[in-house]
Amino acid sequence: MAAKILENEKLQTRVATIGIIVEEESSVEELNQILHEYGAYIIGRMGIPYPQKGIHIISIAVDAPQNVISALSGKLGKLPGISSKAAYSKI
């Protein structure tokens, strides 16, 4: 899906980070599937387990049109036990 968006859209891209908190491991497979769909836009990914709190923290760096970043963050945030928030660069 994301590859089609990349081919079809001639919009200016923005750099952003998407912060993700995983509280339910049962949603991880679907989370990874969504990230794979948007892989054409992902610059890098860092994951940090935090066993003391029973959560995982993931940071995704993306370069994409703003509507694609919003769609990705929104899809992730709708998963059970997943919170996400995007922060945009000013460029």
PyMOL Python script that loads the backbone (N, CA, C, O; Angstrom):
from pymol import cmd

cmd.read_pdbstr("""\
ATOM      1  N   MET A   1       0.814  -1.192   0.000  1.00  0.00           N
ATOM      2  CA  MET A   1       0.000   0.000   0.000  1.00  0.00           C
ATOM      3  C   MET A   1       0.857   1.255   0.000  1.00  0.00           C
ATOM      4  O   MET A   1       0.636   2.172  -0.791  1.00  0.00           O
ATOM      5  N   ALA A   2       1.842   1.289   0.897  1.00  0.00           N
ATOM      6  CA  ALA A   2       2.679   2.484   1.008  1.00  0.00           C
ATOM      7  C   ALA A   2       3.451   2.744  -0.272  1.00  0.00           C
ATOM      8  O   ALA A   2       3.665   3.898  -0.644  1.00  0.00           O
ATOM      9  N   ALA A   3       3.875   1.675  -0.955  1.00  0.00           N
ATOM     10  CA  ALA A   3       4.606   1.868  -2.207  1.00  0.00           C
ATOM     11  C   ALA A   3       3.728   2.550  -3.244  1.00  0.00           C
ATOM     12  O   ALA A   3       4.208   3.385  -4.011  1.00  0.00           O
ATOM     13  N   LYS A   4       2.441   2.202  -3.274  1.00  0.00           N
ATOM     14  CA  LYS A   4       1.513   2.857  -4.204  1.00  0.00           C
ATOM     15  C   LYS A   4       1.373   4.334  -3.871  1.00  0.00           C
ATOM     16  O   LYS A   4       1.333   5.178  -4.767  1.00  0.00           O
ATOM     17  N   ILE A   5       1.300   4.641  -2.588  1.00  0.00           N
ATOM     18  CA  ILE A   5       1.192   6.035  -2.177  1.00  0.00           C
ATOM     19  C   ILE A   5       2.441   6.781  -2.615  1.00  0.00           C
ATOM     20  O   ILE A   5       2.358   7.902  -3.116  1.00  0.00           O
ATOM     21  N   LEU A   6       3.608   6.154  -2.424  1.00  0.00           N
ATOM     22  CA  LEU A   6       4.871   6.780  -2.792  1.00  0.00           C
ATOM     23  C   LEU A   6       4.918   7.060  -4.282  1.00  0.00           C
ATOM     24  O   LEU A   6       5.376   8.128  -4.689  1.00  0.00           O
ATOM     25  N   GLU A   7       4.453   6.123  -5.112  1.00  0.00           N
ATOM     26  CA  GLU A   7       4.457   6.303  -6.558  1.00  0.00           C
ATOM     27  C   GLU A   7       3.452   7.356  -6.998  1.00  0.00           C
ATOM     28  O   GLU A   7       3.746   8.146  -7.894  1.00  0.00           O
ATOM     29  N   ASN A   8       2.289   7.383  -6.395  1.00  0.00           N
ATOM     30  CA  ASN A   8       1.203   8.241  -6.844  1.00  0.00           C
ATOM     31  C   ASN A   8       1.280   9.664  -6.326  1.00  0.00           C
ATOM     32  O   ASN A   8       0.745  10.576  -6.957  1.00  0.00           O
ATOM     33  N   GLU A   9       1.934   9.874  -5.193  1.00  0.00           N
ATOM     34  CA  GLU A   9       1.922  11.206  -4.599  1.00  0.00           C
ATOM     35  C   GLU A   9       3.175  11.973  -4.969  1.00  0.00           C
ATOM     36  O   GLU A   9       4.288  11.456  -4.866  1.00  0.00           O
ATOM     37  N   LYS A  10       2.990  13.181  -5.389  1.00  0.00           N
ATOM     38  CA  LYS A  10       4.093  14.070  -5.710  1.00  0.00           C
ATOM     39  C   LYS A  10       4.187  15.161  -4.647  1.00  0.00           C
ATOM     40  O   LYS A  10       4.697  16.250  -4.911  1.00  0.00           O
ATOM     41  N   LEU A  11       3.700  14.869  -3.463  1.00  0.00           N
ATOM     42  CA  LEU A  11       3.681  15.840  -2.379  1.00  0.00           C
ATOM     43  C   LEU A  11       5.064  15.991  -1.767  1.00  0.00           C
ATOM     44  O   LEU A  11       5.894  15.084  -1.824  1.00  0.00           O
ATOM     45  N   GLN A  12       5.290  17.154  -1.182  1.00  0.00           N
ATOM     46  CA  GLN A  12       6.529  17.387  -0.467  1.00  0.00           C
ATOM     47  C   GLN A  12       6.533  16.523   0.786  1.00  0.00           C
ATOM     48  O   GLN A  12       5.513  16.369   1.458  1.00  0.00           O
ATOM     49  N   THR A  13       7.698  15.965   1.083  1.00  0.00           N
ATOM     50  CA  THR A  13       7.782  15.111   2.259  1.00  0.00           C
ATOM     51  C   THR A  13       8.293  15.896   3.458  1.00  0.00           C
ATOM     52  O   THR A  13       8.876  16.972   3.330  1.00  0.00           O
ATOM     53  N   ARG A  14       8.052  15.318   4.623  1.00  0.00           N
ATOM     54  CA  ARG A  14       8.536  15.892   5.883  1.00  0.00           C
ATOM     55  C   ARG A  14       9.235  14.783   6.657  1.00  0.00           C
ATOM     56  O   ARG A  14       8.922  13.602   6.505  1.00  0.00           O
ATOM     57  N   VAL A  15      10.170  15.182   7.473  1.00  0.00           N
ATOM     58  CA  VAL A  15      10.847  14.239   8.355  1.00  0.00           C
ATOM     59  C   VAL A  15      10.146  14.296   9.701  1.00  0.00           C
ATOM     60  O   VAL A  15       9.839  15.372  10.214  1.00  0.00           O
ATOM     61  N   ALA A  16       9.901  13.130  10.259  1.00  0.00           N
ATOM     62  CA  ALA A  16       9.218  13.062  11.551  1.00  0.00           C
ATOM     63  C   ALA A  16       9.683  11.836  12.312  1.00  0.00           C
ATOM     64  O   ALA A  16      10.268  10.914  11.743  1.00  0.00           O
ATOM     65  N   THR A  17       9.415  11.842  13.599  1.00  0.00           N
ATOM     66  CA  THR A  17       9.593  10.642  14.407  1.00  0.00           C
ATOM     67  C   THR A  17       8.221  10.236  14.929  1.00  0.00           C
ATOM     68  O   THR A  17       7.380  11.079  15.242  1.00  0.00           O
ATOM     69  N   ILE A  18       8.022   8.947  15.012  1.00  0.00           N
ATOM     70  CA  ILE A  18       6.795   8.415  15.593  1.00  0.00           C
ATOM     71  C   ILE A  18       7.214   7.629  16.830  1.00  0.00           C
ATOM     72  O   ILE A  18       7.936   6.636  16.736  1.00  0.00           O
ATOM     73  N   GLY A  19       6.755   8.083  17.980  1.00  0.00           N
ATOM     74  CA  GLY A  19       7.022   7.387  19.231  1.00  0.00           C
ATOM     75  C   GLY A  19       5.897   6.393  19.490  1.00  0.00           C
ATOM     76  O   GLY A  19       4.717   6.730  19.394  1.00  0.00           O
ATOM     77  N   ILE A  20       6.280   5.176  19.817  1.00  0.00           N
ATOM     78  CA  ILE A  20       5.302   4.101  20.022  1.00  0.00           C
ATOM     79  C   ILE A  20       5.560   3.437  21.374  1.00  0.00           C
ATOM     80  O   ILE A  20       6.694   3.080  21.695  1.00  0.00           O
ATOM     81  N   ILE A  21       4.505   3.278  22.154  1.00  0.00           N
ATOM     82  CA  ILE A  21       4.581   2.537  23.419  1.00  0.00           C
ATOM     83  C   ILE A  21       3.746   1.279  23.255  1.00  0.00           C
ATOM     84  O   ILE A  21       2.565   1.351  22.917  1.00  0.00           O
ATOM     85  N   VAL A  22       4.361   0.128  23.494  1.00  0.00           N
ATOM     86  CA  VAL A  22       3.673  -1.160  23.368  1.00  0.00           C
ATOM     87  C   VAL A  22       3.412  -1.696  24.765  1.00  0.00           C
ATOM     88  O   VAL A  22       4.340  -2.011  25.510  1.00  0.00           O
ATOM     89  N   GLU A  23       2.131  -1.792  25.106  1.00  0.00           N
ATOM     90  CA  GLU A  23       1.733  -2.324  26.406  1.00  0.00           C
ATOM     91  C   GLU A  23       1.123  -3.716  26.293  1.00  0.00           C
ATOM     92  O   GLU A  23       1.014  -4.423  27.294  1.00  0.00           O
ATOM     93  N   GLU A  24       0.723  -4.121  25.084  1.00  0.00           N
ATOM     94  CA  GLU A  24       0.142  -5.452  24.854  1.00  0.00           C
ATOM     95  C   GLU A  24       0.922  -6.154  23.763  1.00  0.00           C
ATOM     96  O   GLU A  24       0.854  -5.772  22.595  1.00  0.00           O
ATOM     97  N   GLU A  25       1.664  -7.183  24.146  1.00  0.00           N
ATOM     98  CA  GLU A  25       2.484  -7.903  23.172  1.00  0.00           C
ATOM     99  C   GLU A  25       1.648  -8.602  22.106  1.00  0.00           C
ATOM    100  O   GLU A  25       2.167  -8.930  21.039  1.00  0.00           O
ATOM    101  N   SER A  26       0.376  -8.834  22.369  1.00  0.00           N
ATOM    102  CA  SER A  26      -0.475  -9.502  21.378  1.00  0.00           C
ATOM    103  C   SER A  26      -0.681  -8.639  20.130  1.00  0.00           C
ATOM    104  O   SER A  26      -1.112  -9.147  19.096  1.00  0.00           O
ATOM    105  N   SER A  27      -0.380  -7.355  20.216  1.00  0.00           N
ATOM    106  CA  SER A  27      -0.541  -6.459  19.063  1.00  0.00           C
ATOM    107  C   SER A  27       0.743  -6.288  18.251  1.00  0.00           C
ATOM    108  O   SER A  27       0.737  -5.610  17.223  1.00  0.00           O
ATOM    109  N   VAL A  28       1.834  -6.889  18.697  1.00  0.00           N
ATOM    110  CA  VAL A  28       3.132  -6.672  18.050  1.00  0.00           C
ATOM    111  C   VAL A  28       3.154  -7.178  16.615  1.00  0.00           C
ATOM    112  O   VAL A  28       3.727  -6.523  15.745  1.00  0.00           O
ATOM    113  N   GLU A  29       2.547  -8.321  16.349  1.00  0.00           N
ATOM    114  CA  GLU A  29       2.552  -8.860  14.982  1.00  0.00           C
ATOM    115  C   GLU A  29       1.853  -7.897  14.017  1.00  0.00           C
ATOM    116  O   GLU A  29       2.360  -7.635  12.926  1.00  0.00           O
ATOM    117  N   GLU A  30       0.706  -7.378  14.413  1.00  0.00           N
ATOM    118  CA  GLU A  30      -0.018  -6.431  13.565  1.00  0.00           C
ATOM    119  C   GLU A  30       0.748  -5.110  13.431  1.00  0.00           C
ATOM    120  O   GLU A  30       0.762  -4.505  12.360  1.00  0.00           O
ATOM    121  N   LEU A  31       1.377  -4.669  14.511  1.00  0.00           N
ATOM    122  CA  LEU A  31       2.199  -3.465  14.473  1.00  0.00           C
ATOM    123  C   LEU A  31       3.317  -3.630  13.440  1.00  0.00           C
ATOM    124  O   LEU A  31       3.532  -2.743  12.614  1.00  0.00           O
ATOM    125  N   ASN A  32       4.024  -4.754  13.484  1.00  0.00           N
ATOM    126  CA  ASN A  32       5.105  -4.999  12.529  1.00  0.00           C
ATOM    127  C   ASN A  32       4.595  -5.089  11.096  1.00  0.00           C
ATOM    128  O   ASN A  32       5.282  -4.660  10.168  1.00  0.00           O
ATOM    129  N   GLN A  33       3.406  -5.639  10.905  1.00  0.00           N
ATOM    130  CA  GLN A  33       2.816  -5.726   9.568  1.00  0.00           C
ATOM    131  C   GLN A  33       2.548  -4.316   9.019  1.00  0.00           C
ATOM    132  O   GLN A  33       2.828  -4.041   7.852  1.00  0.00           O
ATOM    133  N   ILE A  34       2.012  -3.436   9.850  1.00  0.00           N
ATOM    134  CA  ILE A  34       1.749  -2.054   9.421  1.00  0.00           C
ATOM    135  C   ILE A  34       3.066  -1.345   9.093  1.00  0.00           C
ATOM    136  O   ILE A  34       3.163  -0.654   8.079  1.00  0.00           O
ATOM    137  N   LEU A  35       4.075  -1.515   9.945  1.00  0.00           N
ATOM    138  CA  LEU A  35       5.372  -0.889   9.672  1.00  0.00           C
ATOM    139  C   LEU A  35       5.971  -1.407   8.363  1.00  0.00           C
ATOM    140  O   LEU A  35       6.595  -0.647   7.624  1.00  0.00           O
ATOM    141  N   HIS A  36       5.785  -2.680   8.080  1.00  0.00           N
ATOM    142  CA  HIS A  36       6.263  -3.255   6.817  1.00  0.00           C
ATOM    143  C   HIS A  36       5.560  -2.604   5.624  1.00  0.00           C
ATOM    144  O   HIS A  36       6.193  -2.324   4.606  1.00  0.00           O
ATOM    145  N   GLU A  37       4.257  -2.364   5.749  1.00  0.00           N
ATOM    146  CA  GLU A  37       3.490  -1.702   4.680  1.00  0.00           C
ATOM    147  C   GLU A  37       4.062  -0.330   4.349  1.00  0.00           C
ATOM    148  O   GLU A  37       4.091   0.077   3.187  1.00  0.00           O
ATOM    149  N   TYR A  38       4.513   0.374   5.370  1.00  0.00           N
ATOM    150  CA  TYR A  38       5.028   1.733   5.207  1.00  0.00           C
ATOM    151  C   TYR A  38       6.553   1.770   5.135  1.00  0.00           C
ATOM    152  O   TYR A  38       7.157   2.831   5.293  1.00  0.00           O
ATOM    153  N   GLY A  39       7.168   0.630   4.901  1.00  0.00           N
ATOM    154  CA  GLY A  39       8.624   0.508   4.901  1.00  0.00           C
ATOM    155  C   GLY A  39       9.338   1.449   3.937  1.00  0.00           C
ATOM    156  O   GLY A  39      10.477   1.837   4.193  1.00  0.00           O
ATOM    157  N   ALA A  40       8.692   1.821   2.837  1.00  0.00           N
ATOM    158  CA  ALA A  40       9.314   2.720   1.858  1.00  0.00           C
ATOM    159  C   ALA A  40       9.589   4.100   2.455  1.00  0.00           C
ATOM    160  O   ALA A  40      10.434   4.834   1.943  1.00  0.00           O
ATOM    161  N   TYR A  41       8.896   4.458   3.519  1.00  0.00           N
ATOM    162  CA  TYR A  41       9.039   5.765   4.143  1.00  0.00           C
ATOM    163  C   TYR A  41       9.923   5.754   5.386  1.00  0.00           C
ATOM    164  O   TYR A  41      10.324   6.813   5.870  1.00  0.00           O
ATOM    165  N   ILE A  42      10.228   4.578   5.902  1.00  0.00           N
ATOM    166  CA  ILE A  42      10.942   4.478   7.175  1.00  0.00           C
ATOM    167  C   ILE A  42      12.441   4.637   6.962  1.00  0.00           C
ATOM    168  O   ILE A  42      13.059   3.913   6.181  1.00  0.00           O
ATOM    169  N   ILE A  43      13.011   5.609   7.678  1.00  0.00           N
ATOM    170  CA  ILE A  43      14.450   5.857   7.625  1.00  0.00           C
ATOM    171  C   ILE A  43      15.170   4.908   8.583  1.00  0.00           C
ATOM    172  O   ILE A  43      16.212   4.345   8.250  1.00  0.00           O
ATOM    173  N   GLY A  44      14.602   4.741   9.769  1.00  0.00           N
ATOM    174  CA  GLY A  44      15.210   3.874  10.771  1.00  0.00           C
ATOM    175  C   GLY A  44      14.255   3.590  11.906  1.00  0.00           C
ATOM    176  O   GLY A  44      13.224   4.244  12.061  1.00  0.00           O
ATOM    177  N   ARG A  45      14.626   2.590  12.704  1.00  0.00           N
ATOM    178  CA  ARG A  45      13.758   2.147  13.795  1.00  0.00           C
ATOM    179  C   ARG A  45      14.628   1.737  14.972  1.00  0.00           C
ATOM    180  O   ARG A  45      15.659   1.088  14.796  1.00  0.00           O
ATOM    181  N   MET A  46      14.209   2.116  16.169  1.00  0.00           N
ATOM    182  CA  MET A  46      14.919   1.719  17.379  1.00  0.00           C
ATOM    183  C   MET A  46      13.902   1.213  18.396  1.00  0.00           C
ATOM    184  O   MET A  46      12.900   1.878  18.659  1.00  0.00           O
ATOM    185  N   GLY A  47      14.152   0.062  18.954  1.00  0.00           N
ATOM    186  CA  GLY A  47      13.264  -0.497  19.957  1.00  0.00           C
ATOM    187  C   GLY A  47      13.988  -0.714  21.268  1.00  0.00           C
ATOM    188  O   GLY A  47      15.125  -1.185  21.291  1.00  0.00           O
ATOM    189  N   ILE A  48      13.329  -0.371  22.355  1.00  0.00           N
ATOM    190  CA  ILE A  48      13.915  -0.517  23.688  1.00  0.00           C
ATOM    191  C   ILE A  48      12.923  -1.249  24.584  1.00  0.00           C
ATOM    192  O   ILE A  48      11.834  -0.736  24.842  1.00  0.00           O
ATOM    193  N   PRO A  49      13.281  -2.438  25.064  1.00  0.00           N
ATOM    194  CA  PRO A  49      12.416  -3.095  26.040  1.00  0.00           C
ATOM    195  C   PRO A  49      12.587  -2.423  27.404  1.00  0.00           C
ATOM    196  O   PRO A  49      13.685  -2.000  27.767  1.00  0.00           O
ATOM    197  N   TYR A  50      11.500  -2.333  28.142  1.00  0.00           N
ATOM    198  CA  TYR A  50      11.553  -1.760  29.489  1.00  0.00           C
ATOM    199  C   TYR A  50      10.839  -2.740  30.423  1.00  0.00           C
ATOM    200  O   TYR A  50       9.689  -2.522  30.805  1.00  0.00           O
ATOM    201  N   PRO A  51      11.541  -3.826  30.788  1.00  0.00           N
ATOM    202  CA  PRO A  51      10.894  -4.893  31.560  1.00  0.00           C
ATOM    203  C   PRO A  51      10.385  -4.467  32.930  1.00  0.00           C
ATOM    204  O   PRO A  51       9.428  -5.052  33.436  1.00  0.00           O
ATOM    205  N   GLN A  52      11.006  -3.456  33.543  1.00  0.00           N
ATOM    206  CA  GLN A  52      10.547  -3.010  34.858  1.00  0.00           C
ATOM    207  C   GLN A  52       9.092  -2.530  34.813  1.00  0.00           C
ATOM    208  O   GLN A  52       8.366  -2.656  35.799  1.00  0.00           O
ATOM    209  N   LYS A  53       8.673  -1.986  33.678  1.00  0.00           N
ATOM    210  CA  LYS A  53       7.296  -1.509  33.517  1.00  0.00           C
ATOM    211  C   LYS A  53       6.465  -2.441  32.637  1.00  0.00           C
ATOM    212  O   LYS A  53       5.262  -2.230  32.480  1.00  0.00           O
ATOM    213  N   GLY A  54       7.092  -3.469  32.063  1.00  0.00           N
ATOM    214  CA  GLY A  54       6.370  -4.415  31.209  1.00  0.00           C
ATOM    215  C   GLY A  54       5.947  -3.823  29.872  1.00  0.00           C
ATOM    216  O   GLY A  54       4.925  -4.214  29.309  1.00  0.00           O
ATOM    217  N   ILE A  55       6.743  -2.870  29.361  1.00  0.00           N
ATOM    218  CA  ILE A  55       6.411  -2.223  28.086  1.00  0.00           C
ATOM    219  C   ILE A  55       7.624  -2.245  27.156  1.00  0.00           C
ATOM    220  O   ILE A  55       8.735  -2.589  27.560  1.00  0.00           O
ATOM    221  N   HIS A  56       7.381  -1.874  25.917  1.00  0.00           N
ATOM    222  CA  HIS A  56       8.430  -1.685  24.924  1.00  0.00           C
ATOM    223  C   HIS A  56       8.256  -0.297  24.332  1.00  0.00           C
ATOM    224  O   HIS A  56       7.133   0.156  24.109  1.00  0.00           O
ATOM    225  N   ILE A  57       9.372   0.373  24.079  1.00  0.00           N
ATOM    226  CA  ILE A  57       9.356   1.717  23.509  1.00  0.00           C
ATOM    227  C   ILE A  57      10.008   1.629  22.136  1.00  0.00           C
ATOM    228  O   ILE A  57      11.119   1.117  22.002  1.00  0.00           O
ATOM    229  N   ILE A  58       9.316   2.129  21.119  1.00  0.00           N
ATOM    230  CA  ILE A  58       9.835   2.087  19.751  1.00  0.00           C
ATOM    231  C   ILE A  58       9.819   3.500  19.188  1.00  0.00           C
ATOM    232  O   ILE A  58       8.860   4.250  19.365  1.00  0.00           O
ATOM    233  N   SER A  59      10.902   3.840  18.509  1.00  0.00           N
ATOM    234  CA  SER A  59      10.989   5.126  17.831  1.00  0.00           C
ATOM    235  C   SER A  59      11.226   4.865  16.349  1.00  0.00           C
ATOM    236  O   SER A  59      12.147   4.139  15.976  1.00  0.00           O
ATOM    237  N   ILE A  60      10.386   5.464  15.510  1.00  0.00           N
ATOM    238  CA  ILE A  60      10.490   5.296  14.061  1.00  0.00           C
ATOM    239  C   ILE A  60      10.789   6.658  13.450  1.00  0.00           C
ATOM    240  O   ILE A  60      10.082   7.629  13.719  1.00  0.00           O
ATOM    241  N   ALA A  61      11.834   6.737  12.626  1.00  0.00           N
ATOM    242  CA  ALA A  61      12.125   7.958  11.872  1.00  0.00           C
ATOM    243  C   ALA A  61      11.584   7.762  10.456  1.00  0.00           C
ATOM    244  O   ALA A  61      11.865   6.748   9.816  1.00  0.00           O
ATOM    245  N   VAL A  62      10.806   8.736   9.968  1.00  0.00           N
ATOM    246  CA  VAL A  62      10.197   8.622   8.639  1.00  0.00           C
ATOM    247  C   VAL A  62      10.434   9.892   7.824  1.00  0.00           C
ATOM    248  O   VAL A  62      10.652  10.974   8.369  1.00  0.00           O
ATOM    249  N   ASP A  63      10.386   9.726   6.506  1.00  0.00           N
ATOM    250  CA  ASP A  63      10.425  10.837   5.552  1.00  0.00           C
ATOM    251  C   ASP A  63       9.288  10.561   4.585  1.00  0.00           C
ATOM    252  O   ASP A  63       9.398   9.690   3.722  1.00  0.00           O
ATOM    253  N   ALA A  64       8.193  11.301   4.727  1.00  0.00           N
ATOM    254  CA  ALA A  64       6.979  11.007   3.972  1.00  0.00           C
ATOM    255  C   ALA A  64       6.093  12.239   3.902  1.00  0.00           C
ATOM    256  O   ALA A  64       6.293  13.190   4.658  1.00  0.00           O
ATOM    257  N   PRO A  65       5.107  12.232   2.996  1.00  0.00           N
ATOM    258  CA  PRO A  65       4.116  13.309   3.021  1.00  0.00           C
ATOM    259  C   PRO A  65       3.398  13.313   4.375  1.00  0.00           C
ATOM    260  O   PRO A  65       3.225  12.266   4.999  1.00  0.00           O
ATOM    261  N   GLN A  66       2.989  14.486   4.812  1.00  0.00           N
ATOM    262  CA  GLN A  66       2.382  14.620   6.131  1.00  0.00           C
ATOM    263  C   GLN A  66       1.155  13.721   6.306  1.00  0.00           C
ATOM    264  O   GLN A  66       0.953  13.156   7.380  1.00  0.00           O
ATOM    265  N   ASN A  67       0.337  13.586   5.260  1.00  0.00           N
ATOM    266  CA  ASN A  67      -0.852  12.741   5.395  1.00  0.00           C
ATOM    267  C   ASN A  67      -0.487  11.265   5.566  1.00  0.00           C
ATOM    268  O   ASN A  67      -1.229  10.522   6.208  1.00  0.00           O
ATOM    269  N   VAL A  68       0.624  10.838   5.012  1.00  0.00           N
ATOM    270  CA  VAL A  68       1.069   9.452   5.177  1.00  0.00           C
ATOM    271  C   VAL A  68       1.549   9.229   6.613  1.00  0.00           C
ATOM    272  O   VAL A  68       1.251   8.201   7.222  1.00  0.00           O
ATOM    273  N   ILE A  69       2.291  10.195   7.146  1.00  0.00           N
ATOM    274  CA  ILE A  69       2.763  10.089   8.531  1.00  0.00           C
ATOM    275  C   ILE A  69       1.576  10.036   9.497  1.00  0.00           C
ATOM    276  O   ILE A  69       1.560   9.235  10.431  1.00  0.00           O
ATOM    277  N   SER A  70       0.600  10.886   9.264  1.00  0.00           N
ATOM    278  CA  SER A  70      -0.598  10.898  10.113  1.00  0.00           C
ATOM    279  C   SER A  70      -1.359   9.586  10.018  1.00  0.00           C
ATOM    280  O   SER A  70      -1.835   9.062  11.025  1.00  0.00           O
ATOM    281  N   ALA A  71      -1.473   9.054   8.796  1.00  0.00           N
ATOM    282  CA  ALA A  71      -2.183   7.783   8.610  1.00  0.00           C
ATOM    283  C   ALA A  71      -1.458   6.648   9.329  1.00  0.00           C
ATOM    284  O   ALA A  71      -2.094   5.824   9.985  1.00  0.00           O
ATOM    285  N   LEU A  72      -0.140   6.602   9.209  1.00  0.00           N
ATOM    286  CA  LEU A  72       0.644   5.562   9.877  1.00  0.00           C
ATOM    287  C   LEU A  72       0.499   5.656  11.390  1.00  0.00           C
ATOM    288  O   LEU A  72       0.223   4.654  12.051  1.00  0.00           O
ATOM    289  N   SER A  73       0.680   6.841  11.936  1.00  0.00           N
ATOM    290  CA  SER A  73       0.559   7.021  13.378  1.00  0.00           C
ATOM    291  C   SER A  73      -0.853   6.677  13.861  1.00  0.00           C
ATOM    292  O   SER A  73      -1.022   6.068  14.917  1.00  0.00           O
ATOM    293  N   GLY A  74      -1.847   7.064  13.093  1.00  0.00           N
ATOM    294  CA  GLY A  74      -3.236   6.764  13.451  1.00  0.00           C
ATOM    295  C   GLY A  74      -3.531   5.284  13.454  1.00  0.00           C
ATOM    296  O   GLY A  74      -4.189   4.782  14.365  1.00  0.00           O
ATOM    297  N   LYS A  75      -3.041   4.561  12.421  1.00  0.00           N
ATOM    298  CA  LYS A  75      -3.255   3.109  12.361  1.00  0.00           C
ATOM    299  C   LYS A  75      -2.595   2.417  13.547  1.00  0.00           C
ATOM    300  O   LYS A  75      -3.163   1.503  14.146  1.00  0.00           O
ATOM    301  N   LEU A  76      -1.395   2.863  13.873  1.00  0.00           N
ATOM    302  CA  LEU A  76      -0.693   2.242  15.002  1.00  0.00           C
ATOM    303  C   LEU A  76      -1.431   2.504  16.307  1.00  0.00           C
ATOM    304  O   LEU A  76      -1.570   1.603  17.135  1.00  0.00           O
ATOM    305  N   GLY A  77      -1.904   3.726  16.496  1.00  0.00           N
ATOM    306  CA  GLY A  77      -2.595   4.095  17.725  1.00  0.00           C
ATOM    307  C   GLY A  77      -3.933   3.410  17.922  1.00  0.00           C
ATOM    308  O   GLY A  77      -4.449   3.371  19.039  1.00  0.00           O
ATOM    309  N   LYS A  78      -4.508   2.867  16.850  1.00  0.00           N
ATOM    310  CA  LYS A  78      -5.784   2.155  16.961  1.00  0.00           C
ATOM    311  C   LYS A  78      -5.613   0.709  17.405  1.00  0.00           C
ATOM    312  O   LYS A  78      -6.593   0.048  17.749  1.00  0.00           O
ATOM    313  N   LEU A  79      -4.378   0.211  17.400  1.00  0.00           N
ATOM    314  CA  LEU A  79      -4.154  -1.165  17.838  1.00  0.00           C
ATOM    315  C   LEU A  79      -4.328  -1.263  19.349  1.00  0.00           C
ATOM    316  O   LEU A  79      -3.956  -0.339  20.072  1.00  0.00           O
ATOM    317  N   PRO A  80      -4.884  -2.360  19.833  1.00  0.00           N
ATOM    318  CA  PRO A  80      -5.060  -2.521  21.282  1.00  0.00           C
ATOM    319  C   PRO A  80      -3.720  -2.514  22.016  1.00  0.00           C
ATOM    320  O   PRO A  80      -2.793  -3.231  21.638  1.00  0.00           O
ATOM    321  N   GLY A  81      -3.626  -1.704  23.064  1.00  0.00           N
ATOM    322  CA  GLY A  81      -2.417  -1.671  23.872  1.00  0.00           C
ATOM    323  C   GLY A  81      -1.244  -0.949  23.238  1.00  0.00           C
ATOM    324  O   GLY A  81      -0.111  -1.087  23.700  1.00  0.00           O
ATOM    325  N   ILE A  82      -1.495  -0.180  22.184  1.00  0.00           N
ATOM    326  CA  ILE A  82      -0.452   0.573  21.489  1.00  0.00           C
ATOM    327  C   ILE A  82      -0.794   2.049  21.539  1.00  0.00           C
ATOM    328  O   ILE A  82      -1.921   2.439  21.235  1.00  0.00           O
ATOM    329  N   SER A  83       0.175   2.876  21.922  1.00  0.00           N
ATOM    330  CA  SER A  83       0.016   4.334  21.874  1.00  0.00           C
ATOM    331  C   SER A  83       1.058   4.860  20.904  1.00  0.00           C
ATOM    332  O   SER A  83       2.185   4.367  20.873  1.00  0.00           O
ATOM    333  N   SER A  84       0.680   5.882  20.095  1.00  0.00           N
ATOM    334  CA  SER A  84       1.654   6.459  19.178  1.00  0.00           C
ATOM    335  C   SER A  84       1.425   7.955  19.051  1.00  0.00           C
ATOM    336  O   SER A  84       0.311   8.455  19.208  1.00  0.00           O
ATOM    337  N   LYS A  85       2.514   8.650  18.764  1.00  0.00           N
ATOM    338  CA  LYS A  85       2.463  10.099  18.610  1.00  0.00           C
ATOM    339  C   LYS A  85       3.559  10.501  17.631  1.00  0.00           C
ATOM    340  O   LYS A  85       4.692  10.030  17.730  1.00  0.00           O
ATOM    341  N   ALA A  86       3.216  11.376  16.683  1.00  0.00           N
ATOM    342  CA  ALA A  86       4.185  11.854  15.701  1.00  0.00           C
ATOM    343  C   ALA A  86       4.679  13.243  16.082  1.00  0.00           C
ATOM    344  O   ALA A  86       3.910  14.084  16.548  1.00  0.00           O
ATOM    345  N   ALA A  87       5.969  13.469  15.879  1.00  0.00           N
ATOM    346  CA  ALA A  87       6.580  14.788  16.055  1.00  0.00           C
ATOM    347  C   ALA A  87       7.256  15.136  14.736  1.00  0.00           C
ATOM    348  O   ALA A  87       8.084  14.373  14.237  1.00  0.00           O
ATOM    349  N   TYR A  88       6.901  16.293  14.169  1.00  0.00           N
ATOM    350  CA  TYR A  88       7.366  16.700  12.847  1.00  0.00           C
ATOM    351  C   TYR A  88       8.535  17.669  12.930  1.00  0.00           C
ATOM    352  O   TYR A  88       8.610  18.493  13.841  1.00  0.00           O
ATOM    353  N   SER A  89       9.448  17.561  11.968  1.00  0.00           N
ATOM    354  CA  SER A  89      10.497  18.566  11.840  1.00  0.00           C
ATOM    355  C   SER A  89       9.882  19.827  11.238  1.00  0.00           C
ATOM    356  O   SER A  89       8.793  19.780  10.666  1.00  0.00           O
ATOM    357  N   LYS A  90      10.569  20.930  11.367  1.00  0.00           N
ATOM    358  CA  LYS A  90      10.058  22.183  10.793  1.00  0.00           C
ATOM    359  C   LYS A  90      10.435  22.306   9.330  1.00  0.00           C
ATOM    360  O   LYS A  90       9.982  23.228   8.652  1.00  0.00           O
ATOM    361  N   ILE A  91      11.248  21.400   8.834  1.00  0.00           N
ATOM    362  CA  ILE A  91      11.694  21.433   7.440  1.00  0.00           C
ATOM    363  C   ILE A  91      10.651  20.792   6.547  1.00  0.00           C
ATOM    364  O   ILE A  91      10.838  20.721   5.333  1.00  0.00           O
TER     365      ILE A  91
END
""", "prot")
cmd.dss("prot")
cmd.show_as("cartoon", "prot")
cmd.util.cbc("prot")
cmd.orient("prot")
